[in-house]
Amino acid sequence: MRVFAVAFLALAAPAQAHAQDRIKSPESSCSYMIKSGESYAVPSDENLCWRVPAPSSREYTLLHCDPPALQEITRVKRGDPRCKKYEERQ
């Protein structure tokens, strides 16, 4: 009887630890909203480029998702390889 109890605990403990890890570390992302009220999510550690307001038409701000917020890194030109996605400000 004792062997069954020990075997059950040995099998249940890793499963419970794995379930607790999933609860503690959900998928992280940053979100932003545009004027129309639509909300978008950017996965953690992704880059996003936003067009710099007028008078500049070819310059973008490189943003990095460091949850819970987007962090501004630098100004770049369109076509920069660090930009995974481009968003036009409205």
C-alpha distance (Angstrom), angle and dihedral (degrees) to the residues before:
residue distance angle dihedral
M1 . . .
R2 3.80 . .
V3 3.83 90.0 .
F4 3.81 90.9 57.9
A5 3.81 92.2 49.6
V6 3.81 92.1 50.5
A7 3.83 91.6 46.5
F8 3.81 91.3 49.8
L9 3.82 92.4 50.6
A10 3.80 91.3 46.5
L11 3.81 90.9 54.6
A12 3.82 97.5 39.9
A13 3.82 98.4 49.1
P14 3.85 98.1 65.1
A15 3.81 91.9 44.9
Q16 3.80 91.4 52.0
A17 3.83 92.1 47.2
H18 3.82 90.5 51.3
A19 3.82 91.3 50.4
Q20 3.81 91.2 50.5
D21 3.83 91.3 50.7
R22 3.82 90.7 54.2
I23 3.80 91.1 51.3
K24 3.81 93.8 48.2
S25 3.81 96.5 48.1
P26 3.82 112.2 41.0
E27 3.80 119.7 174.4
S28 3.80 106.4 -73.0
S29 3.77 123.7 -140.4
C30 3.79 142.9 156.3
S31 3.77 122.3 -125.6
Y32 3.77 134.5 -156.3
M33 3.78 134.6 -177.8
I34 3.80 129.2 -142.0
K35 3.82 126.3 -147.4
S36 3.80 93.7 -91.9
G37 3.82 88.5 62.3
E38 3.79 96.4 -108.9
S39 3.81 114.1 143.0
Y40 3.81 122.4 -147.3
A41 3.82 131.1 -169.4
V42 3.79 124.9 -142.1
P43 3.83 115.6 -160.5
S44 3.80 118.2 -118.0
D45 3.83 114.9 -82.7
E46 3.84 92.7 14.6
N47 3.80 123.3 129.2
L48 3.79 126.0 -131.9
C49 3.80 129.4 -173.7
W50 3.81 122.8 -146.4
R51 3.79 123.6 -165.2
V52 3.77 112.2 -111.1
P53 3.82 110.9 -120.9
A54 3.83 120.8 -99.2
P55 3.00 139.9 -41.2
S56 3.83 85.9 45.3
S57 3.79 112.9 72.1
R58 3.82 102.3 172.8
E59 3.78 103.4 38.1
Y60 3.81 124.2 96.5
T61 3.78 135.4 -173.3
L62 3.81 113.0 -125.1
L63 3.82 109.2 -136.5
H64 3.81 125.5 -171.0
C65 3.81 123.2 -155.5
D66 3.79 106.8 -125.2
P67 3.83 100.7 162.0
P68 2.89 130.8 -85.1
A69 3.82 92.5 20.6
L70 3.79 142.2 26.6
Q71 3.81 111.8 -109.1
E72 3.81 120.6 -148.5
I73 3.80 111.0 -127.8
T74 3.80 110.1 171.4
R75 3.81 146.2 -46.4
V76 3.82 117.3 -83.7
K77 3.81 139.8 175.6
R78 3.82 122.5 -113.1
G79 3.80 110.3 -84.0
D80 3.80 95.6 39.6
P81 3.83 107.2 151.7
R82 3.82 92.3 -134.8
C83 3.83 90.9 66.8
K84 3.79 111.6 91.7
K85 3.81 93.8 175.8
Y86 3.80 135.6 15.2
E87 3.81 123.3 -144.3
E88 3.77 124.9 -170.6
R89 3.79 114.9 -141.3
Q90 3.78 113.4 -127.7
